[in-house]
Amino acid sequence: MFVRWACALLAIAASSVICDAQSTYDAIIVGSGPGGLVAAEYLSRDPSVSVLILEAGLKSLAATGGTAGPDYAKSQGLTAFDIPGEYDNTIYTRDYAQYRVDWISGTSMYLGKLVGGCSSINAALYFRPPNEYVTQMQWPFSAESMMSKMDENEKIHSHTDQPSTDGQWYTQEGYKIVSKAFSAQGHREVTINDASARNSKDKTFGHAPYSFKNGKRDTPANAFWAPMSKRSNVQLMTEAKVDYVLRTGGKATGVVYNGGNAKALLSSRGTVIMAAGAISTPKVLIQSGIGPSEQLNLLKGNNKFPGVAQADGITNPYVGRNLFDTNVVFPSFSHPDMKSFRYGDRASWAIDQYMNKNASGPFSSPGPTLIGYENFEVQGRMYEFQTTVLTRGFGEYTARNDALTTSLYVNNPESRAASGFDKNGNWYAFKEGTPYFGTNRDLVALQTYTSRVVGAMTAQGATFLSGSGSDADSVAKWVASNRGLIAHHFGGSCYASSDSSAGSKRCADEKMRVLGTSNVFVADASAMRDGTVNPYGFIMYMGREVAELVSSYISTGGAGDAWATQQPSQVMAYSLPPTSPTSPEVASVFIPSMIVWPSMEIPAPLPTPRCTLNV
């Protein structure tokens, strides 16, 4: 026991030191994202359960020992990740490049590589999904279970739609303009996370809800890590990038990390929890010899991937498939009543208020002010749309003082991609297909919604800046020419489902275990079959759900029929939704691309990247 914790303590104190853990762990968590940290906190409540968290990146919030931040914040021991108003100035700038993943080829993305994962760098918008979401995607657990576990999580983390400590809302000009436009179209103002509102979202809007406390980020790297950091049975290693899962057949026995220079072993009752994110979790699984046969065969002879050849491969055709992301465009408007606020300017008066008046004022928020929803059918499919209002213009309209942005989302697109390796061992998020307007119906859906929003805004005196005109045809052409923006709301790449039928394409079973394995669980957005509201809150819930399952597994040692290994359905071929560019507004090739956001600095442009913020 002493050797194990001595090694872990040494690793977090001086991350460049690599050593083999000489003892064993009951739970090894791959990635310290929101699902992983929530799971770790619950499991480590039992002092007899040993937990190891392996994080590829660096420390983040002050609670984790992080120190990176602006000079003005150092006197109070705050990092840039603690301060909501520093959101624009962190992950999108060269100074913070070390906090984002660097193992994805072909497309530049702003995915977190730090303690807390996405929840330490996103806007921390916190939503409870509608109850019907879990039934529609054949989630293994009930809406009641989701709600009760979110209730339990909320006893640890805070949430509010009034982030400023003085109880006032700031930078509300955009909120007033859009709320007037929406109200004129029959939309109603609600409290977003109230049960009546979240279960009846159509034509509603309200103030943006966040997981903040006392004007600071209260995401898992603070709310969940802080209490468990004092427990002797849980340790966190930073700069510990997992290469593959050690296994004997379908049973995990440990993990290898940092280029094969270190390993951590499981106890006889131990489990691995995958929480590396929807793009990185399938990467680690395939590197472990768990995935589609063509991917395993591709890497089997490559000595850079020893985990593939360690034992007989586990054919799971659905690892890395079904990847989705929110589809989004960012139309900008001007309005005579608008007073833009740019967080990248770091207005001295706003910083002074935040630092000297109890974390109040605009910097207690990262920017989004209004959230709006509308649902309607397009070509026989029900779509769920979202508006997120920002306090300034987008792209070329950022510098205007009378501009605002309405981020317009398709939360449940049908387009899908598949992540995978190429023959040279490079990892691609979109190796096959595209999650962005991969079907004509997805495009038409967002064109229709955007036209409705533009019409509502111009009817109230706003000017549509982004397009050549505000008529339906002009708006449709503008949407088509701005498709492919990355929203970073990824999911679906190893989805769990209660559907165990012969034709099921699930990747994980009803106990959240990767099919073909007995003790490898998934606790990140990979497990979500379909999109919904900003997924961060659901991922935290998922971490709590998985933790309870893992606790049950540990207590029984995985014995009994209830924990028998389930195999994936071997469907002849997994086909992505067809890419069908049937209208003149749709190009034959859909390539994600990057658009420059305020304060964003791109060190070296990659081929055809187009990336946006992950609010």
C-alpha positions in Angstrom: 0.0 0.0 0.0 2.7 2.4 0.9 4.6 1.9 -2.3 1.5 2.5 -4.4 0.6 5.8 -2.8 4.2 6.9 -2.6 4.5 6.5 -6.3 1.2 8.4 -6.9 2.2 11.2 -4.6 5.5 11.5 -6.3 3.9 11.6 -9.7 1.5 14.5 -8.8 4.3 16.4 -7.1 6.7 16.1 -9.9 4.9 15.0 -13.0 8.1 14.2 -15.0 8.8 11.3 -12.7 7.6 8.0 -14.1 7.4 4.9 -12.0 5.5 1.6 -12.0 2.9 1.2 -9.3 3.9 -1.9 -7.4 0.5 -2.6 -5.9 -3.0 -2.6 -7.3 -6.1 -0.4 -7.5 -9.8 -1.2 -7.4 -10.6 1.5 -10.0 -8.4 3.1 -12.6 -10.0 6.1 -14.2 -8.7 7.1 -17.6 -9.2 10.8 -17.9 -10.2 13.4 -15.3 -13.2 14.8 -17.2 -16.5 15.5 -15.5 -17.7 11.9 -15.7 -14.4 10.6 -14.3 -14.1 13.0 -11.4 -17.7 12.5 -10.4 -17.2 8.7 -10.5 -14.0 9.0 -8.5 -15.6 11.1 -5.8 -18.4 8.6 -5.2 -16.2 5.5 -5.3 -13.6 7.0 -2.9 -16.2 7.6 -0.2 -15.6 4.0 0.7 -12.1 4.0 2.3 -11.6 0.4 1.3 -11.8 1.2 -2.4 -8.6 2.4 -3.9 -8.9 4.8 -6.9 -6.3 6.1 -9.3 -7.1 8.9 -11.8 -4.8 9.2 -14.8 -4.9 12.6 -16.6 -2.9 13.2 -19.7 -2.8 17.0 -19.1 -1.9 19.5 -16.5 -3.4 20.9 -13.3 -6.1 23.4 -13.9 -8.2 25.2 -11.3 -6.7 26.4 -8.1 -8.2 23.5 -6.2 -6.1 21.1 -8.3 -2.9 23.0 -7.7 -3.1 25.0 -10.9 -1.4 28.4 -11.1 -1.8 29.6 -14.7 -3.6 32.8 -15.0 -3.5 36.6 -15.4 -1.4 38.7 -13.1 -4.4 40.5 -11.7 -5.8 37.2 -10.2 -2.6 36.0 -8.5 -3.2 38.0 -5.3 -6.3 36.0 -4.6 -4.8 32.6 -5.7 -7.1 32.3 -8.7 -6.3 30.7 -12.1 -7.7 31.7 -15.4 -9.8 28.6 -15.2 -11.5 29.7 -12.0 -12.6 33.0 -13.4 -15.7 32.8 -15.7 -14.8 36.0 -17.5 -11.4 34.5 -18.6 -13.2 31.8 -20.7 -12.4 33.6 -24.1 -8.8 34.2 -23.1 -7.8 30.7 -22.1 -8.2 27.7 -24.4 -8.3 29.7 -27.6 -4.9 31.4 -27.2 -1.4 30.4 -27.8 -0.5 30.9 -24.1 -2.8 28.0 -23.2 -2.1 25.6 -26.1 -0.6 23.0 -23.7 -4.1 22.5 -22.2 -5.6 21.1 -25.4 -5.3 17.6 -26.9 -2.5 17.1 -29.4 -3.1 13.6 -30.8 -5.9 14.3 -33.3 -4.7 14.5 -37.0 -6.2 16.6 -39.8 -8.5 18.9 -37.7 -7.7 21.4 -35.1 -9.9 21.1 -32.0 -10.1 22.8 -28.6 -10.6 19.7 -26.5 -9.3 19.9 -22.9 -6.2 18.2 -21.7 -6.2 19.2 -18.1 -7.7 18.2 -14.8 -11.5 18.5 -15.3 -11.3 18.0 -19.0 -13.9 19.9 -20.9 -15.6 21.2 -17.7 -12.5 23.2 -16.9 -12.4 25.1 -20.2 -16.0 25.3 -21.4 -18.6 28.0 -20.6 -19.9 25.7 -17.8 -23.5 25.9 -19.1 -25.4 23.5 -17.0 -28.6 21.8 -18.1 -30.9 19.1 -17.0 -32.1 17.2 -20.2 -35.8 16.5 -20.7 -37.1 13.2 -19.3 -38.0 12.0 -22.8 -34.3 12.1 -23.8 -33.4 9.0 -21.9 -36.3 7.0 -23.3 -35.8 8.2 -26.9 -32.2 7.0 -27.0 -32.9 3.7 -25.2 -30.7 4.8 -22.3 -30.3 1.9 -19.8 -31.6 4.0 -16.9 -34.9 5.8 -16.2 -35.6 9.5 -16.1 -36.2 9.1 -12.4 -32.7 7.7 -11.9 -31.2 10.6 -14.0 -33.1 13.2 -11.9 -32.3 11.6 -8.5 -28.6 11.4 -9.3 -28.4 14.9 -10.6 -30.1 15.9 -7.3 -27.3 14.1 -5.5 -24.6 15.7 -7.6 -26.1 19.1 -7.0 -25.5 18.7 -3.3 -21.8 18.9 -4.2 -21.7 21.4 -7.1 -23.6 24.6 -7.4 -25.7 25.9 -10.2 -27.3 29.3 -10.9 -28.7 31.5 -13.6 -27.6 34.6 -11.6 -23.8 34.1 -11.5 -22.9 37.6 -10.1 -22.6 37.5 -6.3 -24.6 40.7 -6.0 -27.7 39.0 -7.5 -27.7 41.3 -10.6 -27.6 40.3 -14.2 -25.0 42.1 -16.3 -24.5 42.7 -20.1 -28.2 42.1 -20.6 -28.7 44.3 -23.7 -28.6 41.2 -26.0 -31.0 39.4 -23.7 -33.5 42.2 -23.9 -33.3 42.4 -27.7 -33.7 38.7 -28.3 -36.3 38.1 -25.6 -38.5 40.8 -27.2 -38.0 39.2 -30.6 -38.9 35.7 -29.3 -41.8 36.9 -27.2 -43.3 38.5 -30.3 -43.2 35.0 -31.9 -45.1 33.4 -29.0 -42.2 32.2 -27.0 -42.4 32.3 -23.2 -39.8 33.2 -20.6 -38.9 30.4 -18.2 -36.3 29.2 -15.6 -34.4 26.8 -17.9 -33.8 23.9 -15.5 -37.2 23.9 -13.8 -39.0 20.6 -14.4 -41.9 22.2 -16.2 -39.6 24.1 -18.5 -37.0 21.4 -19.3 -39.8 18.9 -20.2 -41.6 21.4 -22.4 -38.8 23.3 -24.2 -40.6 24.3 -27.4 -40.7 28.0 -27.8 -39.1 28.9 -24.5 -36.2 31.1 -23.4 -34.5 32.1 -20.2 -31.3 33.2 -18.5 -28.3 31.0 -19.1 -27.7 28.5 -16.2 -24.1 27.8 -15.0 -22.3 25.6 -12.5 -20.7 28.5 -10.7 -20.5 29.4 -7.0 -19.5 32.7 -5.5 -18.7 34.0 -8.9 -16.3 31.2 -9.7 -16.3 28.0 -11.7 -17.7 25.2 -9.5 -17.2 22.4 -12.0 -15.8 18.9 -11.0 -12.1 20.0 -10.8 -13.2 22.2 -7.9 -16.5 20.8 -6.5 -15.6 17.1 -6.7 -11.8 17.0 -6.6 -11.5 19.4 -3.6 -13.3 17.1 -1.1 -11.8 13.8 -2.3 -8.2 15.2 -2.6 -7.9 14.8 1.2 -8.8 11.1 1.1 -5.9 8.7 1.4 -7.5 6.1 -1.0 -7.7 8.3 -4.1 -4.8 9.8 -6.1 -4.6 11.8 -9.2 -1.6 11.6 -11.6 -1.2 14.5 -14.1 0.8 14.2 -17.3 -0.1 10.5 -17.4 -1.3 9.7 -20.9 -2.8 6.2 -21.1 -1.6 4.1 -24.0 -3.7 1.0 -23.6 -5.6 -1.2 -21.2 -3.8 -4.4 -20.1 -6.1 -7.3 -20.3 -6.4 -11.1 -20.3 -9.1 -11.8 -22.8 -12.0 -9.5 -22.0 -10.9 -8.8 -18.4 -8.8 -5.7 -17.8 -5.9 -6.2 -15.5 -4.4 -2.7 -15.6 -3.3 0.1 -17.9 0.0 1.2 -19.5 0.7 4.9 -19.8 3.3 7.4 -20.9 4.6 5.6 -23.9 4.9 2.2 -22.2 7.2 3.6 -19.4 4.7 3.1 -16.6 1.8 0.9 -15.7 -0.8 0.6 -13.0 -2.4 -2.8 -12.1 -5.9 -3.7 -11.0 -6.8 -5.7 -8.0 -8.7 -9.0 -8.6 -12.0 -7.1 -8.2 -10.8 -4.0 -10.0 -12.2 -2.0 -12.9 -11.2 0.5 -15.6 -13.4 3.5 -16.2 -13.0 5.2 -19.5 -13.5 9.0 -19.1 -11.2 10.4 -21.8 -13.9 11.9 -23.9 -15.9 10.9 -27.0 -12.9 11.2 -29.4 -10.2 9.9 -27.1 -11.9 7.0 -25.4 -12.4 5.0 -28.6 -8.7 5.7 -29.4 -7.5 4.1 -26.2 -9.9 1.2 -26.7 -8.7 0.4 -30.2 -5.1 0.8 -29.0 -6.1 -1.9 -26.4 -7.2 -4.3 -29.0 -10.9 -3.6 -28.6 -12.7 -2.3 -31.7 -13.7 -2.8 -35.3 -11.8 -5.7 -36.9 -10.5 -3.6 -39.7 -8.9 -1.2 -37.2 -7.3 -3.9 -35.2 -6.0 -5.6 -38.3 -4.6 -2.2 -39.5 -2.6 -1.8 -36.3 -1.7 -5.3 -35.4 1.7 -5.3 -37.2 2.6 -1.8 -36.0 5.1 -1.9 -33.2 3.9 1.5 -32.0 0.7 -0.2 -30.8 1.7 -3.1 -28.5 -1.6 -3.1 -26.8 -3.3 -4.4 -30.0 -1.2 -7.5 -30.1 -1.1 -8.2 -26.4 -3.9 -10.9 -26.7 -6.7 -12.0 -29.0 -8.4 -8.9 -30.2 -12.0 -8.1 -29.0 -14.1 -7.3 -32.1 -16.5 -4.6 -31.2 -17.6 -3.1 -34.5 -19.1 0.0 -32.9 -16.1 1.5 -31.1 -15.5 4.9 -32.6 -18.7 4.8 -34.7 -21.8 7.0 -34.4 -19.8 10.1 -33.5 -22.0 13.2 -33.5 -21.5 16.9 -32.7 -24.0 19.7 -32.4 -24.5 21.5 -35.8 -24.1 25.2 -35.4 -23.9 28.6 -37.1 -23.1 32.0 -35.6 -25.2 34.8 -37.2 -24.4 38.3 -36.0 -26.8 41.2 -35.7 -26.6 44.9 -35.0 -29.2 46.8 -33.0 -29.5 50.4 -31.9 -30.0 49.3 -28.3 -27.1 46.9 -28.2 -23.9 47.6 -26.2 -21.4 44.9 -27.0 -19.1 43.5 -24.3 -15.9 41.8 -25.3 -14.3 39.7 -22.6 -11.1 39.6 -24.6 -10.7 43.4 -24.0 -10.4 42.7 -20.2 -12.1 46.0 -19.4 -10.3 47.4 -16.3 -13.6 48.4 -14.6 -15.0 44.9 -15.0 -11.8 43.3 -13.6 -11.8 45.8 -10.7 -15.4 45.0 -9.8 -14.7 41.2 -10.0 -11.6 41.3 -7.8 -12.6 44.0 -5.3 -16.4 43.5 -5.0 -16.7 39.9 -4.2 -16.5 38.4 -7.7 -19.4 40.4 -9.0 -20.1 42.0 -12.4 -19.6 40.8 -16.0 -16.5 38.7 -15.2 -18.7 36.4 -13.0 -20.1 35.1 -16.3 -18.3 33.7 -19.5 -20.7 35.5 -21.9 -23.8 33.6 -22.9 -26.8 35.5 -21.6 -30.0 33.9 -23.1 -30.8 30.3 -23.9 -33.8 29.6 -26.2 -35.4 26.5 -27.6 -37.7 25.5 -30.4 -38.7 22.1 -31.7 -40.3 21.3 -35.0 -40.5 18.6 -37.7 -38.4 18.8 -40.9 -39.0 16.3 -43.7 -40.5 13.8 -41.3 -38.0 14.1 -38.5 -38.4 16.0 -35.2 -35.5 18.4 -34.6 -34.5 20.2 -31.4 -33.0 23.7 -31.8 -31.3 26.0 -29.4 -30.3 29.7 -29.4 -27.4 30.9 -27.2 -27.0 34.7 -27.2 -23.5 36.1 -26.9 -22.5 39.6 -25.9 -20.7 40.6 -29.1 -20.4 40.0 -32.7 -18.8 36.9 -34.3 -15.7 36.9 -36.5 -15.4 40.1 -38.6 -18.1 41.7 -36.5 -16.3 41.3 -33.2 -15.1 44.8 -33.1 -18.5 46.4 -33.5 -20.0 48.0 -30.4 -23.6 47.4 -31.5 -23.3 43.8 -32.4 -24.5 40.5 -30.8 -24.4 36.9 -31.8 -27.1 34.3 -31.7 -25.4 30.9 -31.7 -28.0 28.6 -33.4 -27.7 24.9 -32.8 -29.3 21.6 -34.0 -28.9 19.7 -30.8 -30.0 16.3 -32.2 -28.6 16.0 -35.8 -28.8 12.7 -37.6 -25.3 13.2 -39.3 -22.7 10.8 -38.0 -18.9 10.2 -38.4 -16.5 7.5 -37.4 -13.2 8.0 -35.7 -10.2 5.8 -36.5 -6.6 5.3 -37.4 -5.1 5.4 -40.8 -2.5 3.0 -42.1 0.3 5.2 -40.7 -1.2 5.1 -37.1 -2.5 8.6 -37.2 -5.8 9.2 -35.3 -8.6 11.0 -37.0 -11.8 12.2 -35.4 -13.6 12.1 -38.7 -12.0 9.2 -40.6 -15.3 8.4 -42.2 -18.4 10.5 -42.8 -19.0 13.9 -41.1 -21.1 15.0 -38.1 -21.8 18.3 -39.8 -24.7 18.6 -42.3 -23.9 15.1 -43.5 -27.5 14.8 -44.6 -29.5 17.3 -46.6 -32.2 17.1 -43.9 -29.9 18.4 -41.2 -28.9 21.3 -43.5 -32.5 22.2 -44.3 -33.4 22.0 -40.6 -30.8 24.6 -39.6 -31.6 26.8 -42.6 -35.3 26.8 -41.5 -34.5 27.6 -37.9 -32.0 30.3 -38.8 -34.5 31.9 -41.1 -37.1 32.0 -38.3 -34.6 33.6 -35.9 -33.4 36.2 -38.5 -37.0 37.0 -39.3 -37.9 37.5 -35.6 -34.8 39.7 -35.0 -35.3 41.9 -38.0 -38.9 42.4 -37.2 -37.7 44.1 -33.9 -35.3 46.4 -35.6 -32.1 44.3 -35.8 -29.9 44.1 -38.9 -28.7 40.8 -40.0 -25.0 41.4 -40.5 -23.7 38.0 -41.5 -25.6 37.4 -44.7 -26.2 39.3 -47.9 -29.9 39.6 -47.1 -32.5 38.6 -44.5 -34.9 36.8 -46.9 -35.2 33.1 -46.6 -33.2 32.3 -49.8 -30.3 34.5 -48.7 -30.3 33.1 -45.2 -30.3 29.5 -46.6 -27.3 30.2 -48.7 -25.5 31.8 -45.8 -26.1 28.8 -43.6 -24.9 26.4 -46.4 -21.7 28.4 -46.8 -21.0 28.4 -43.1 -21.6 24.8 -42.3 -19.0 22.6 -40.6 -18.2 24.6 -37.5 -17.1 22.5 -34.6 -19.2 22.9 -31.5 -17.2 20.4 -29.3 -20.4 18.7 -28.1 -19.2 15.3 -29.2 -20.8 12.1 -28.2 -21.9 8.7 -29.4 -18.6 6.9 -30.2 -19.2 4.0 -27.8 -22.9 4.4 -26.9 -24.6 2.4 -24.2 -28.2 1.1 -24.7 -30.8 -1.2 -23.2 -31.3 -2.6 -26.7 -29.7 -6.0 -26.8 -31.5 -7.2 -29.9 -29.6 -9.0 -32.7 -29.6 -5.8 -34.8 -28.4 -3.5 -32.0 -25.4 -1.3 -32.8 -24.7 -0.5 -29.2 -21.0 -0.4 -28.1 -21.6 -0.7 -24.4 -24.2 -2.7 -22.5 -26.9 -1.7 -20.0 -24.3 -1.7 -17.2 -22.1 0.7 -19.2 -19.5 -1.9 -19.9 -17.7 -2.0 -23.3 -19.1 -5.0 -25.0 -16.6 -7.9 -25.1 -15.2 -6.9 -21.7 -16.2 -7.7 -18.2 -14.8 -4.7 -16.3 -14.2 -1.8 -18.7 -16.8 0.9 -18.1 -17.6 4.1 -20.0 -18.3 7.3 -18.2 -18.1 10.1 -20.8 -20.0 11.4 -23.8 -19.0 8.4 -25.8 -21.9 6.6 -24.1 -24.6 9.0 -25.3 -26.3 7.7 -28.4 -27.9 11.0 -29.4 -27.4 14.7 -28.8 -29.4 16.9 -26.5 -28.8 20.1 -24.6 -25.2 21.1 -23.8 -24.1 17.7 -22.6 -21.8 18.6 -19.7 -24.5 18.2 -17.0 -25.6 14.8 -18.4 -21.9 13.6 -18.3 -21.7 14.5 -14.6 -24.8 12.5 -14.0 -23.4 9.6 -16.0 -20.3 9.6 -13.8 -22.5 9.1 -10.8 -24.5 6.3 -12.5 -21.4 4.5 -13.6 -19.8 4.8 -10.1 -22.8 3.0 -8.5 -22.4 0.2 -11.0 -18.7 0.0 -10.5 -19.2 -0.1 -6.7 -21.5 -3.0 -7.1 -19.0 -4.8 -9.4 -16.2 -4.2 -6.8 -18.3 -5.4 -3.9 -19.0 -8.7 -5.7 -15.7 -9.1 -7.5 -17.6 -9.3 -10.7 -19.0 -12.7 -9.8 -22.4 -14.0 -10.8 -24.6 -14.0 -13.9 -25.3 -10.3 -13.5 -21.8 -9.5 -14.5 -21.4 -12.0 -17.3 -19.5 -10.6 -20.3 -21.8 -9.5 -23.1 -20.8 -9.6 -26.7 -21.6 -7.0 -29.4 -24.1 -7.9 -32.1 -22.0 -8.7 -35.2 -24.0 -6.8 -37.8 -22.5 -7.4 -41.2 -21.6 -3.7 -41.7 -22.0 -0.5 -39.8 -23.2 2.1 -42.2 -23.2 5.8 -41.4 -26.1 7.9 -42.4 -25.7 8.6 -46.1 -24.2 11.9 -47.1 -26.8 13.2 -49.6 -26.0 16.6 -51.0 -29.3 17.0 -53.0 -29.6 20.7 -53.0 -27.4 23.3 -54.7 -26.5 24.8 -51.3 -24.8 21.5 -50.2 -21.2 20.8 -51.3 -20.1 17.2 -52.2 -17.4 17.2 -49.5 -18.1 18.3 -45.9 -14.9 19.4 -44.1 -14.9 20.9 -40.6 -13.2 24.2 -40.6 -11.9 26.9 -38.3 -13.2 30.4 -37.8 -11.2 32.8 -35.7 -12.8 33.7 -32.4 -11.9 36.7 -30.4 -8.4 36.3 -28.7 -7.9 33.0 -30.6 -4.4 32.5 -31.9 -3.6 29.7 -34.3 0.1 28.7 -34.1 0.1 26.8 -37.4 -2.9 26.2 -39.5 -3.7 22.5 -40.1 -5.3 21.3 -43.3 -8.9 22.4 -43.6 -9.6 23.1 -39.9 -12.6 25.1 -38.9 -13.3 25.3 -35.2 -15.4 27.4 -32.8 -16.0 27.8 -29.2 -17.4 25.0 -27.0 -20.1 26.7 -25.1 
